Amino acid sequence: MFVTLKTLLRTLLLPPTGPLLLAFAGVWLLGRGAAARRLGFALLAAGLGSLWVLSTPAVADRLAHAAEREPALDITRLPQAQAIVILGGAGERHAAPEYAGLPAAGGDLLERLAYGAYVAHRTDLPVLVSGNFSETQAMRTALARDFGVTVRWVESDSRDTFENAQYAARILRAAGVQRILLVTHATHEYRAVREFEACGLSVVAAPTGVWAPPEPNPMRYLPNVSALKGSTAALYELIGDVARRALAALNLRRHTPER
């Protein structure tokens, strides 16, 4: 129930739905009298204006930079660890025709797998993949087929980062693993590290898609779909970390590390 409610709120509040709902409310108020008309214009402007601003690469980059609070892993001076954990994300394909109907990974998930495989080849550490069944099926298949990495552990019951950490930690502790390299997107890394640490694991951040200063370009102030996606992801992480802290403080969603 909690995950379903969270998904619904995320869909309704974050772009593009949130700003569009503001704009629709404004249009509805335009024909409701003078006072309502002024509020309607304000809501319409706020909805469409915020959608435009959040769709610009310049703003998306600023938000991503604010959400990224873990540095890139120094691949030349790798810290000691016992396993690599790669978190699932959007982009799995249950049956890809170009792969003879077998699972495949794309988008953000493929980027995580590519970096996770890169780190795995550099360290020779065993790999755990974590996500829902469809994600982990695609992750395990793609790692073996496309990157030559055999997955040792699969955690396929989780629906969000809290459950990623909770369920993966059980598997890792049973295998005697206490220190991990955690691979996920840079905007998601900070919150993910906190969740895994709350489960009693020692975590080294290994983010992918780390922000880098862009080259000056006036086109960065024009909206596009990719920038809107980036703004949405960054806002979700910034708001999600506040929600994580609040829920833990209220004992509504707190990890209890096993001893």
C-alpha positions as CSV (number, residue, x, y, z in Angstrom):
1,M,0.0,0.0,0.0
2,F,2.8,2.4,0.9
3,V,4.7,1.9,-2.3
4,T,1.4,2.3,-4.4
5,L,0.6,5.5,-2.5
6,K,4.1,6.9,-3.0
7,T,4.0,6.1,-6.8
8,L,0.6,7.8,-7.1
9,L,1.8,11.0,-5.3
10,R,5.0,11.0,-7.4
11,T,2.9,10.9,-10.6
12,L,0.5,13.6,-9.5
13,L,3.0,16.1,-8.0
14,L,6.1,15.9,-10.1
15,P,6.5,17.1,-13.7
16,P,4.9,16.9,-16.1
17,T,1.6,16.0,-14.3
18,G,2.0,18.4,-11.4
19,P,2.5,21.6,-13.5
20,L,-0.2,20.5,-15.9
21,L,-2.7,20.0,-13.1
22,L,-1.9,23.5,-11.9
23,A,-2.5,24.8,-15.4
24,F,-5.8,22.9,-15.8
25,A,-7.0,24.2,-12.5
26,G,-6.2,27.7,-13.7
27,V,-8.2,27.2,-16.9
28,W,-11.2,25.9,-14.9
29,L,-11.1,29.0,-12.7
30,L,-11.0,31.5,-15.5
31,G,-14.8,31.4,-16.0
32,R,-15.6,31.5,-12.3
33,G,-15.8,35.3,-11.5
34,A,-13.3,38.1,-11.2
35,A,-11.5,36.9,-8.1
36,A,-11.3,33.4,-9.3
37,R,-10.2,34.6,-12.7
38,R,-7.1,36.3,-11.2
39,L,-6.2,33.1,-9.3
40,G,-6.8,31.2,-12.5
41,F,-4.4,33.3,-14.5
42,A,-1.8,32.9,-11.7
43,L,-2.2,29.1,-11.6
44,L,-2.1,28.9,-15.4
45,A,1.1,30.9,-15.5
46,A,2.7,29.0,-12.7
47,G,1.8,25.6,-14.3
48,L,3.0,26.4,-17.8
49,G,5.9,28.5,-16.6
50,S,7.3,25.9,-14.3
51,L,6.9,23.2,-17.0
52,W,8.9,25.4,-19.4
53,V,11.6,26.2,-16.8
54,L,12.0,22.6,-15.7
55,S,12.3,21.5,-19.3
56,T,15.4,23.5,-19.9
57,P,18.8,21.8,-19.7
58,A,20.2,24.7,-17.7
59,V,17.7,24.2,-14.9
60,A,17.8,20.4,-15.1
61,D,21.6,20.4,-14.7
62,R,21.4,22.7,-11.7
63,L,18.8,20.4,-10.0
64,A,20.9,17.3,-10.8
65,H,24.0,18.9,-9.4
66,A,22.1,19.8,-6.2
67,A,20.9,16.2,-5.9
68,E,24.3,14.6,-6.4
69,R,26.0,14.5,-3.0
70,E,28.3,11.5,-3.5
71,P,31.5,11.9,-5.5
72,A,32.5,9.7,-8.4
73,L,34.4,6.6,-7.5
74,D,38.2,6.9,-8.0
75,I,38.7,3.9,-10.2
76,T,42.5,4.3,-9.9
77,R,42.4,3.9,-6.1
78,L,39.6,1.5,-5.4
79,P,38.7,1.0,-1.7
80,Q,38.4,-2.4,-0.1
81,A,35.0,-4.1,-0.6
82,Q,33.5,-7.5,-0.7
83,A,30.7,-7.2,-3.3
84,I,29.2,-4.9,-5.9
85,V,25.4,-4.1,-5.7
86,I,23.7,-2.8,-8.8
87,L,20.2,-1.3,-8.3
88,G,17.5,-1.7,-10.8
89,G,15.8,1.2,-12.6
90,A,13.5,2.0,-15.5
91,G,14.5,0.6,-18.8
92,E,14.1,-3.2,-18.6
93,R,12.4,-5.0,-21.5
94,H,10.9,-8.4,-20.7
95,A,11.1,-9.7,-24.3
96,A,13.2,-7.9,-26.9
97,P,12.6,-9.0,-30.5
98,E,16.1,-8.1,-31.5
99,Y,17.5,-10.4,-28.9
100,A,15.3,-13.3,-30.0
101,G,12.7,-12.5,-27.4
102,L,15.1,-12.6,-24.5
103,P,15.2,-9.9,-21.8
104,A,17.2,-6.7,-22.4
105,A,18.1,-3.5,-20.7
106,G,17.9,0.0,-22.0
107,G,18.0,3.6,-20.9
108,D,19.0,4.3,-17.3
109,L,19.2,0.7,-16.4
110,L,21.7,-0.1,-19.2
111,E,23.9,2.8,-18.0
112,R,23.9,1.3,-14.5
113,L,24.8,-2.1,-15.8
114,A,27.6,-0.8,-18.1
115,Y,29.2,0.9,-15.2
116,G,28.6,-1.9,-12.8
117,A,30.3,-4.3,-15.3
118,Y,33.2,-1.9,-15.7
119,V,33.8,-1.9,-11.9
120,A,33.3,-5.6,-11.7
121,H,36.0,-6.2,-14.3
122,R,38.3,-3.8,-12.5
123,T,37.8,-5.5,-9.1
124,D,36.8,-9.1,-9.7
125,L,34.2,-8.7,-7.0
126,P,31.0,-10.7,-7.0
127,V,27.8,-8.9,-8.1
128,L,24.3,-8.7,-6.6
129,V,21.5,-7.2,-8.6
130,S,18.4,-5.8,-6.9
131,G,15.0,-4.8,-8.2
132,N,11.7,-6.3,-9.1
133,F,11.5,-9.6,-11.0
134,S,11.4,-8.1,-14.5
135,E,14.3,-5.7,-13.8
136,T,16.6,-8.4,-12.3
137,Q,15.8,-10.8,-15.1
138,A,16.9,-8.2,-17.6
139,M,19.9,-7.2,-15.5
140,R,21.2,-10.7,-15.1
141,T,20.8,-11.6,-18.7
142,A,22.3,-8.4,-20.0
143,L,25.3,-8.6,-17.7
144,A,26.2,-12.1,-18.8
145,R,25.4,-11.7,-22.5
146,D,26.6,-8.1,-23.2
147,F,29.3,-7.6,-20.5
148,G,30.6,-11.0,-19.6
149,V,29.7,-10.6,-15.9
150,T,28.1,-13.5,-14.1
151,V,25.7,-12.4,-11.3
152,R,26.2,-14.3,-8.0
153,W,23.1,-13.1,-6.1
154,V,19.7,-11.9,-7.3
155,E,17.3,-10.0,-5.1
156,S,14.0,-9.7,-7.1
157,D,11.3,-8.8,-4.6
158,S,12.0,-5.1,-4.0
159,R,9.8,-2.3,-5.3
160,D,11.8,0.8,-4.1
161,T,15.1,1.8,-2.6
162,F,14.0,1.0,1.0
163,E,13.2,-2.6,0.0
164,N,16.4,-2.8,-2.2
165,A,18.4,-2.2,0.9
166,Q,16.4,-4.3,3.3
167,Y,16.2,-7.4,1.1
168,A,19.7,-7.2,-0.4
169,A,21.3,-6.7,3.1
170,R,19.8,-10.1,4.2
171,I,21.4,-11.9,1.3
172,L,24.7,-10.2,1.7
173,R,24.9,-10.8,5.5
174,A,24.1,-14.5,5.0
175,A,27.1,-14.6,2.6
176,G,29.4,-12.8,5.1
177,V,29.5,-9.5,3.2
178,Q,29.7,-6.3,5.2
179,R,31.2,-3.8,2.8
180,I,29.9,-3.1,-0.7
181,L,30.3,-0.9,-3.7
182,L,26.9,0.5,-4.6
183,V,26.1,1.3,-8.2
184,T,23.2,3.5,-9.1
185,H,22.6,6.9,-10.8
186,A,24.4,9.9,-9.3
187,T,21.2,11.7,-8.3
188,H,19.9,8.5,-6.6
189,E,23.2,7.5,-4.9
190,Y,23.0,9.6,-1.8
191,R,19.6,8.4,-0.7
192,A,20.5,4.8,-1.7
193,V,23.7,4.9,0.4
194,R,21.8,6.1,3.4
195,E,19.3,3.2,3.1
196,F,22.0,0.5,2.8
197,E,23.9,2.0,5.7
198,A,20.8,2.0,7.8
199,C,20.7,-1.8,7.2
200,G,24.1,-2.2,8.8
201,L,26.3,-2.4,5.7
202,S,29.4,-0.3,5.0
203,V,28.9,1.4,1.7
204,V,31.2,2.9,-0.9
205,A,29.4,5.0,-3.4
206,A,29.9,4.1,-7.1
207,P,27.6,6.5,-9.0
208,T,27.1,6.6,-12.7
209,G,26.0,9.6,-14.8
210,V,27.9,12.0,-12.6
211,W,27.3,15.7,-13.3
212,A,30.1,17.4,-15.3
213,P,30.2,21.2,-16.2
214,P,28.5,21.6,-19.6
215,E,29.8,23.7,-22.4
216,P,28.2,27.1,-22.8
217,N,25.4,26.9,-25.3
218,P,22.3,29.1,-25.8
219,M,20.2,26.0,-26.7
220,R,20.5,25.0,-23.0
221,Y,17.7,27.6,-22.3
222,L,15.3,26.0,-24.7
223,P,13.0,23.2,-23.4
224,N,13.3,19.5,-24.4
225,V,12.0,16.2,-23.2
226,S,15.3,14.9,-21.9
227,A,15.8,17.9,-19.6
228,L,12.3,17.5,-18.2
229,K,13.1,13.9,-17.4
230,G,16.3,15.0,-15.7
231,S,14.5,17.7,-13.6
232,T,11.9,15.2,-12.6
233,A,14.4,12.6,-11.4
234,A,16.4,15.2,-9.5
235,L,13.3,16.7,-7.8
236,Y,12.2,13.2,-6.9
237,E,15.5,12.5,-5.1
238,L,15.6,15.8,-3.3
239,I,12.1,15.4,-2.0
240,G,12.6,11.7,-1.5
241,D,15.5,12.2,0.9
242,V,13.5,14.6,3.0
243,A,10.6,12.1,3.1
244,R,13.1,9.3,4.0
245,R,14.4,11.3,7.0
246,A,10.9,12.2,8.1
247,L,9.5,8.7,7.9
248,A,12.5,7.3,9.8
249,A,12.2,10.0,12.5
250,L,8.6,9.1,13.0
251,N,9.4,5.4,13.1
252,L,7.0,4.9,10.1
253,R,9.6,3.4,7.8
254,R,12.9,2.6,9.6
255,H,15.4,-0.2,9.1
256,T,16.3,-2.5,12.0
257,P,19.7,-4.0,11.2
258,E,20.0,-7.6,12.1
259,R,22.8,-8.6,14.4
